[in-house]
Amino acid sequence: MDNLQTTATGLDALTQMYRAITHNLANVDTTGFKRRRVSFEEILGSQAAGAAVSPGGRVEGHALLDFTQGTIRRTDRALDLALDGEGFFVIETAQGPRYTRNGAFRADAAGQLVDAAGQLLAGEAGPIMLPPSAGTEGVRVSRDGAVIAAGQTIGQLRLVRFAAPEQLVPEGSSRFRAPDGVEPETAEDVTVHQGFREDANVNLVQELVNLLAVTRLYEANHKAAQMQDRTQKSLLDVAMA
């Protein structure tokens, strides 16, 4: 690999880093969001191995999603739920189950618990439906995920975990899908906190520092690429003279 190609590869890696950082910054206030952890060395290594890099910055075959837990923030809203520990809520969609740490739920017109997009929150025995006489403020959710309304247990949240959560594929709105062949297991060591939400695990200051560093590196590499290009053209002109 010549110097110009090496510089071009570095510029591409820095572009992937820039996309990931700006994506993190755009979602700093998104409940349950998981930041993209981008390593210059990992991207270069994946490119050298011929791995595909998606436009969103996820290097296929490499763990670049950071699933560390965000800050659990009190809201006192009855249908705001946060998970403490490794685990996900399960959302039922037309495309199959999706997994999220975004616990901002509501009741739809039929009394079923749904997410912000109106997709059903999965219970162990199916959708969870509030009795007609129960208002949302009277709903209680135990630390193990039992949902109680009108003095009776009406469902149990389905909470799952993955042995390797970095294999999950982000789909937006803090949702993830499992690749073919990857199945969840029951989350045993997770606690549900009612009246709380999990903030994005994005450190605003650190991301801004990373953005500045990547921008400076990109500018330096771009100048180097321009200089190398001019040098090669000069050598070619001399050779053809």
PEURNOR-V62512 format. One record per residue. RES is the residue in one small letter. SS is DSSP state (H for helix, E for strand, C for the rest). OMEGA is omega as a letter, one per 40 degrees, with the letter a starting at -180 (none if undefined). Layout:
RES_SS_OMEGA / RES_SS_OMEGA
This chain:
m_C_a / d_C_a / n_H_a / l_H_i / q_H_i / t_H_i / t_H_i / a_H_i / t_H_i / g_H_i / l_H_i / d_H_i / a_H_i / l_H_i / t_H_i / q_H_i / m_H_i / y_H_i / r_H_a / a_H_a / i_H_a / t_H_i / h_H_i / n_H_a / l_H_a / a_H_a / n_C_a / v_C_a / d_C_a / t_C_a / t_C_i / g_C_a / f_C_i / k_C_a / r_C_i / r_E_a / r_C_a / v_C_i / s_C_i / f_H_a / e_H_a / e_H_a / i_H_i / l_H_a / g_H_i / s_H_i / q_H_i / a_H_a / a_C_i / g_C_i / a_C_a / a_C_i / v_E_a / s_C_i / p_C_a / g_C_i / g_C_a / r_C_a / v_E_a / e_C_i / g_C_a / h_C_a / a_C_a / l_C_i / l_E_a / d_C_a / f_C_i / t_C_a / q_C_i / g_C_i / t_C_i / i_E_a / r_E_a / r_E_i / t_C_a / d_C_i / r_C_a / a_C_a / l_C_i / d_E_a / l_E_i / a_E_i / l_E_i / d_E_a / g_C_a / e_C_i / g_C_a / f_E_i / f_E_i / v_E_i / i_E_i / e_E_i / t_E_i / a_C_a / q_C_a / g_E_a / p_E_i / r_E_a / y_E_a / t_E_i / r_C_i / n_C_a / g_C_i / a_E_a / f_C_i / r_E_i / a_E_i / d_C_a / a_C_i / a_C_a / g_C_i / q_E_i / l_E_a / v_E_i / d_C_a / a_C_a / a_C_i / g_C_i / q_C_a / l_E_i / l_E_a / a_E_i / g_E_i / e_C_a / a_C_i / g_E_a / p_E_i / i_C_a / m_E_i / l_C_i / p_C_a / p_C_a / s_C_a / a_C_i / g_C_a / t_H_a / e_H_i / g_H_a / v_C_i / r_E_i / v_E_a / s_C_a / r_C_i / d_C_i / g_C_i / a_E_a / v_E_a / i_E_i / a_E_a / a_C_i / g_C_i / q_E_i / t_E_a / i_E_i / g_E_i / q_E_i / l_E_i / r_C_a / l_E_a / v_E_i / r_E_i / f_C_i / a_C_i / a_C_a / p_H_i / e_H_i / q_H_a / l_C_a / v_E_a / p_E_i / e_E_a / g_E_a / s_C_i / s_C_i / r_E_i / f_E_i / r_E_i / a_C_i / p_C_i / d_C_i / g_C_i / v_C_a / e_C_i / p_C_i / e_E_a / t_E_i / a_C_a / e_C_a / d_C_i / v_C_a / t_E_i / v_E_i / h_E_i / q_E_a / g_C_i / f_E_i / r_E_i / e_E_i / d_C_i / a_C_i / n_C_a / v_C_i / n_C_a / l_H_a / v_H_a / q_H_i / e_H_i / l_H_i / v_H_i / n_H_a / l_H_i / l_H_a / a_H_a / v_H_i / t_H_i / r_H_i / l_H_a / y_H_i / e_H_i / a_H_a / n_H_i / h_H_i / k_H_i / a_H_i / a_H_i / q_H_i / m_H_i / q_H_i / d_H_i / r_H_i / t_H_a / q_H_i / k_H_i / s_H_i / l_H_i / l_H_i / d_H_i / v_H_a / a_H_a / m_H_a / a_C_none
